[in-house]
Amino acid sequence: MKNISKYFILASLIILVNACSTQTQTANKELITFNINIDSSTETLTNFAGFGAEWDSRNYLAYGVDKNDFELIKERLDWLEIPIVRIMMQTNWFFKQGVGYTPNSPDMQSLYRHLDYCQDNNVDVILTDWGIEPDWLKVSGLQKVDDKKYAEIIADYLDYLYNDQGYTCIKYFVLVNEPNYEVGDFSRWGEGIRNVYQEMKRKGLTDKIMLAGSGQSNADDWHINAVDHFHGIFGGYTFHRYEWNEFIRNQKFISYVRNLIDYVKEKDPEWKSKQVIISEAGMRDGQSTAINTNIDKFEYGMFMADYAIQALQGGAHGVLAWMLDDNSHPDFEWGLWKNKENNFEIRKWFYSWGLFIKYFKRDSEMFLPVTRSVNLRTMAAKSPDDEWSYAFINYENFDVYINVNNDFMGNEDLLKFIYKEGMIKIDEDGFPKSNDEIESEEGKFTFVLPANSTVVITSID
């Protein structure tokens, strides 16, 4: 027994020494270093609309989202400082055959609550009439999207919202959600666009609210046709894209977006003054109308961060995630947080997307430096207040060093936020907390970018 004990102790000591040696070697191992330079040669993007989300009032009544609940939602929006949202409008909320206009209907009252917040907090709104052709959207007395009466009603409710109610936050109006699906006939939808434009012009609205479109999804020919036919009418362009995770991971999204934007630049003489916004963005893997089965996974936050960076690299001026919260539609699981029945629980991807919304300010000058790695993504933003924010994504299975050299930034105190499983820090309200502080000297700073993470670094406190 004594001999066995001696051998056991000796073996244990050898294992312990070897383990310590391995840990030391790992700890002392030099990390791969990537240099990120921001200078006059760095690709930039201006006229930035910001990052945002879809925020619909449609099902708030059915879920019983009351005043206290809405205060909680407002607190989250206040933290996000969200610059832009897309909001659903339905003509049947405002008009009933045999009754006329119903501006005090419960659905309109619910919409006003959303618009009140946007107006009070300088949030740009893309208001989208969902259409009248699908059965669930039909309006008695109206036929198809090219019905002139439909255009008259739209112009009347826009006039009421903008001029009578004072919702000058409405920046864009889009006719029909994903018209390639909801209408299916470009010529009929196009006639509807012309009708709405003429009615808006008659009301003096064309200098106040810009028409945008086409809002297509998976039908790039609609985008091409819309640019060809309506570049003289549209004040901006929108499209929807739910992308495969592998497509994003392989950085193919950049060229997809660039092709759509290049067509605008080629065909629209006024393209420099117009924004192209991805007004519905999300993951195609696990997608259905009501649910994305990946929405609760950590990877969804990585995906959306990468999606956003590649969208800007392709030339898009903004990205709106589908969706802000699950209260917007029945039996819905796409939001940054869950519905009232599920206690408004914040999802993981709120952390990464929330940081993008909050720290990459509208009207920032966006910088898109070269990373020289297929597993690294980055972007930077100089805000209108001369504050700086950076985003970095590392897909490697190991940490890396990042050396940043920014010719346009001086000495700054920076906050570092890490979106990585096991490293996410939140406060008592569920909002992101910084993991660390960094000091830059004459625009230079170095930090460790953890494996499989998204990191946001900002001078905004």
ZAMARGU-4260 file (C-alpha; in steps of 0.2 Angstrom, whole numbers, plus 5000, padded with zeros to 4 digits):
<rodrens>
0) 5000/5000/5000 | 5014/5012/5004 | 5023/5009/4988 | 5007/5012/4978 | 5004/5028/4988
5) 5022/5034/4983 | 5019/5030/4965 | 5002/5039/4965 | 5009/5055/4973 | 5024/5055/4961
10) 5012/5053/4946 | 5001/5066/4952 | 5015/5079/4954 | 5021/5075/4936 | 5003/5078/4929
15) 5002/5094/4939 | 5019/5101/4933 | 5015/5097/4915 | 4998/5105/4917 | 5006/5121/4924
20) 5019/5121/4910 | 5005/5119/4897 | 4995/5134/4904 | 5011/5145/4905 | 5015/5141/4887
25) 4997/5145/4882 | 4997/5161/4892 | 5013/5166/4885 | 5009/5161/4867 | 5010/5176/4855
30) 4994/5181/4847 | 4992/5184/4829 | 4991/5203/4826 | 4981/5213/4814 | 4984/5231/4810
35) 4968/5241/4806 | 4973/5258/4798 | 4960/5272/4795 | 4967/5286/4784 | 4963/5296/4769
40) 4964/5280/4758 | 4950/5271/4768 | 4934/5268/4760 | 4920/5279/4767 | 4901/5280/4767
45) 4891/5296/4770 | 4872/5300/4771 | 4871/5286/4784 | 4853/5283/4790 | 4858/5272/4805
50) 4854/5255/4811 | 4836/5252/4817 | 4822/5240/4817 | 4804/5237/4811 | 4792/5242/4825
55) 4774/5238/4821 | 4759/5243/4832 | 4747/5230/4824 | 4746/5217/4838 | 4749/5228/4853
60) 4731/5229/4857 | 4728/5210/4856 | 4743/5208/4868 | 4736/5221/4880 | 4752/5232/4880
65) 4746/5245/4892 | 4753/5262/4898 | 4765/5254/4910 | 4771/5241/4897 | 4774/5255/4885
70) 4784/5264/4897 | 4796/5249/4898 | 4797/5248/4879 | 4801/5267/4879 | 4815/5265/4892
75) 4823/5252/4880 | 4821/5263/4865 | 4828/5278/4875 | 4843/5267/4879 | 4845/5262/4861
80) 4843/5280/4855 | 4836/5272/4840 | 4837/5283/4824 | 4826/5275/4812 | 4811/5263/4812
85) 4799/5256/4799 | 4781/5255/4804 | 4766/5246/4796 | 4751/5256/4791 | 4734/5248/4785
90) 4722/5257/4775 | 4708/5248/4784 | 4713/5256/4801 | 4709/5273/4793 | 4694/5270/4781
95) 4678/5260/4782 | 4666/5259/4768 | 4650/5267/4773 | 4658/5276/4787 | 4672/5285/4779
100) 4688/5290/4788 | 4691/5283/4806 | 4706/5292/4813 | 4700/5288/4831 | 4699/5269/4828
105) 4708/5258/4841 | 4721/5253/4828 | 4725/5271/4824 | 4726/5276/4842 | 4739/5262/4844
110) 4749/5268/4829 | 4749/5286/4836 | 4757/5280/4852 | 4772/5273/4841 | 4772/5289/4831
115) 4772/5300/4847 | 4788/5292/4853 | 4796/5294/4836 | 4791/5312/4835 | 4797/5316/4852
120) 4813/5308/4850 | 4819/5312/4833 | 4816/5295/4825 | 4815/5294/4806 | 4800/5284/4801
125) 4798/5273/4785 | 4779/5272/4785 | 4773/5257/4774 | 4755/5254/4768 | 4754/5235/4768
130) 4742/5235/4753 | 4724/5230/4750 | 4725/5214/4739 | 4728/5200/4751 | 4712/5194/4760
135) 4718/5199/4777 | 4721/5217/4771 | 4706/5219/4759 | 4696/5235/4761 | 4677/5235/4756
140) 4675/5247/4742 | 4693/5246/4735 | 4699/5234/4722 | 4717/5233/4718 | 4733/5243/4721
145) 4730/5254/4706 | 4713/5259/4712 | 4713/5278/4712 | 4702/5279/4727 | 4715/5269/4736
150) 4728/5283/4732 | 4716/5296/4738 | 4714/5288/4755 | 4733/5286/4757 | 4736/5305/4753
155) 4722/5309/4765 | 4729/5299/4779 | 4747/5305/4776 | 4740/5323/4776 | 4731/5320/4792
160) 4747/5312/4800 | 4759/5324/4794 | 4750/5341/4794 | 4735/5339/4806 | 4744/5328/4819
165) 4761/5335/4817 | 4771/5318/4813 | 4785/5326/4804 | 4795/5311/4809 | 4788/5302/4794
170) 4802/5303/4781 | 4798/5290/4769 | 4782/5282/4762 | 4782/5265/4754 | 4767/5258/4744
175) 4764/5240/4748 | 4775/5228/4759 | 4785/5217/4747 | 4774/5221/4732 | 4782/5207/4722
180) 4773/5195/4733 | 4758/5205/4738 | 4754/5212/4721 | 4764/5201/4709 | 4761/5213/4694
185) 4774/5227/4692 | 4763/5237/4680 | 4748/5237/4692 | 4759/5242/4707 | 4768/5255/4696
190) 4751/5263/4692 | 4748/5263/4710 | 4764/5272/4713 | 4760/5285/4700 | 4742/5288/4708
195) 4749/5290/4725 | 4762/5302/4719 | 4749/5313/4710 | 4738/5313/4726 | 4752/5318/4737
200) 4757/5331/4725 | 4739/5338/4725 | 4740/5339/4744 | 4757/5347/4744 | 4766/5332/4752
205) 4779/5328/4740 | 4791/5341/4747 | 4788/5334/4765 | 4787/5315/4763 | 4797/5305/4751
210) 4791/5291/4741 | 4803/5276/4742 | 4803/5258/4736 | 4802/5245/4729 | 4803/5236/4745
215) 4805/5220/4736 | 4811/5203/4743 | 4820/5190/4733 | 4815/5199/4716 | 4829/5210/4711
220) 4820/5213/4694 | 4808/5224/4704 | 4822/5234/4711 | 4829/5237/4693 | 4812/5241/4686
225) 4808/5253/4700 | 4824/5262/4697 | 4821/5263/4679 | 4803/5269/4680 | 4803/5279/4696
230) 4820/5287/4699 | 4812/5304/4696 | 4798/5301/4709 | 4807/5291/4722 | 4817/5301/4736
235) 4825/5285/4742 | 4826/5266/4739 | 4822/5251/4750 | 4823/5232/4748 | 4822/5217/4760
240) 4834/5203/4762 | 4834/5188/4773 | 4851/5180/4770 | 4858/5163/4772 | 4871/5162/4786
245) 4884/5153/4775 | 4882/5167/4762 | 4886/5180/4775 | 4900/5170/4783 | 4908/5169/4766
250) 4907/5188/4763 | 4896/5186/4747 | 4883/5198/4754 | 4894/5213/4749 | 4894/5210/4731
255) 4875/5207/4731 | 4871/5223/4739 | 4884/5232/4728 | 4876/5226/4712 | 4859/5234/4718
260) 4867/5250/4723 | 4878/5252/4707 | 4862/5251/4697 | 4855/5266/4706 | 4871/5275/4703
265) 4870/5271/4685 | 4852/5275/4682 | 4848/5289/4694 | 4856/5306/4691 | 4852/5311/4709
270) 4859/5296/4717 | 4871/5305/4728 | 4857/5313/4738 | 4847/5297/4740 | 4848/5284/4753
275) 4847/5265/4749 | 4840/5256/4765 | 4838/5238/4768 | 4822/5240/4777 | 4819/5222/4783
280) 4835/5212/4787 | 4837/5195/4795 | 4843/5177/4794 | 4835/5165/4781 | 4840/5149/4790
285) 4826/5144/4801 | 4814/5157/4794 | 4796/5157/4793 | 4783/5171/4793 | 4780/5171/4812
290) 4796/5163/4819 | 4815/5161/4816 | 4821/5146/4825 | 4838/5153/4827 | 4832/5170/4835
295) 4837/5164/4853 | 4854/5158/4849 | 4870/5168/4852 | 4875/5166/4834 | 4861/5177/4828
300) 4869/5192/4836 | 4885/5188/4827 | 4876/5185/4810 | 4867/5202/4811 | 4883/5212/4816
305) 4891/5204/4801 | 4876/5207/4790 | 4877/5226/4794 | 4895/5228/4791 | 4894/5219/4774
310) 4878/5229/4769 | 4888/5245/4772 | 4903/5239/4763 | 4891/5236/4748 | 4885/5254/4749
315) 4869/5253/4759 | 4865/5268/4769 | 4856/5259/4783 | 4849/5242/4790 | 4833/5239/4799
320) 4832/5222/4808 | 4816/5213/4807 | 4810/5215/4821 | 4810/5226/4837 | 4799/5216/4848
325) 4787/5201/4848 | 4772/5211/4852 | 4770/5217/4835 | 4762/5202/4827 | 4753/5187/4834
330) 4763/5171/4839 | 4778/5180/4834 | 4797/5176/4837 | 4808/5188/4828 | 4811/5202/4840
335) 4825/5209/4851 | 4814/5205/4865 | 4799/5194/4868 | 4781/5198/4870 | 4770/5203/4885
340) 4765/5185/4888 | 4784/5181/4890 | 4788/5196/4901 | 4796/5206/4888 | 4812/5195/4890
345) 4827/5202/4881 | 4836/5191/4869 | 4854/5189/4867 | 4855/5197/4850 | 4849/5213/4858
350) 4867/5215/4865 | 4876/5216/4848 | 4862/5224/4838 | 4858/5236/4852 | 4876/5242/4852
355) 4876/5245/4833 | 4860/5255/4835 | 4866/5265/4850 | 4884/5269/4845 | 4884/5271/4826
360) 4875/5287/4825 | 4864/5293/4811 | 4874/5305/4799 | 4890/5298/4805 | 4904/5296/4792
365) 4907/5278/4791 | 4924/5270/4788 | 4926/5253/4781 | 4945/5248/4782 | 4953/5233/4774
370) 4956/5218/4787 | 4966/5206/4776 | 4958/5191/4784 | 4943/5181/4779 | 4938/5179/4797
375) 4939/5197/4803 | 4927/5211/4800 | 4928/5229/4805 | 4920/5246/4803 | 4922/5263/4811
380) 4911/5279/4813 | 4914/5297/4816 | 4898/5304/4823 | 4892/5322/4820 | 4899/5326/4837
385) 4916/5320/4833 | 4915/5304/4843 | 4922/5288/4837 | 4914/5270/4837 | 4922/5254/4831
390) 4915/5236/4828 | 4926/5221/4826 | 4920/5203/4822 | 4932/5188/4825 | 4927/5171/4818
395) 4943/5163/4822 | 4944/5150/4836 | 4958/5159/4845 | 4960/5177/4851 | 4969/5190/4841
400) 4978/5206/4844 | 4971/5222/4835 | 4982/5237/4833 | 4971/5252/4827 | 4980/5267/4820
405) 4967/5281/4816 | 4974/5297/4808 | 4958/5307/4812 | 4957/5303/4830 | 4967/5310/4845
410) 4968/5305/4863 | 4952/5296/4869 | 4945/5286/4883 | 4936/5271/4875 | 4924/5259/4882
415) 4925/5241/4876 | 4910/5229/4875 | 4912/5211/4871 | 4898/5200/4864 | 4904/5182/4867
420) 4896/5168/4876 | 4902/5169/4894 | 4908/5187/4893 | 4893/5197/4890 | 4890/5210/4904
425) 4873/5218/4907 | 4866/5230/4920 | 4850/5227/4931 | 4839/5233/4916 | 4847/5220/4904
430) 4857/5233/4895 | 4875/5230/4889 | 4889/5235/4901 | 4907/5238/4896 | 4919/5225/4899
435) 4935/5236/4899 | 4942/5253/4896 | 4955/5258/4883 | 4965/5273/4881 | 4970/5279/4863
440) 4985/5290/4861 | 4985/5300/4845 | 4973/5288/4837 | 4982/5273/4842 | 4976/5259/4853
445) 4978/5240/4855 | 4967/5227/4862 | 4963/5208/4862 | 4949/5203/4851 | 4942/5186/4858
450) 4939/5171/4848 | 4921/5170/4841 | 4916/5187/4846 | 4909/5204/4841 | 4917/5219/4850
455) 4911/5237/4850 | 4923/5250/4856 | 4917/5268/4858 | 4922/5285/4864 | 4903/5289/4868
460) 4899/5288/4886
</rodrens>
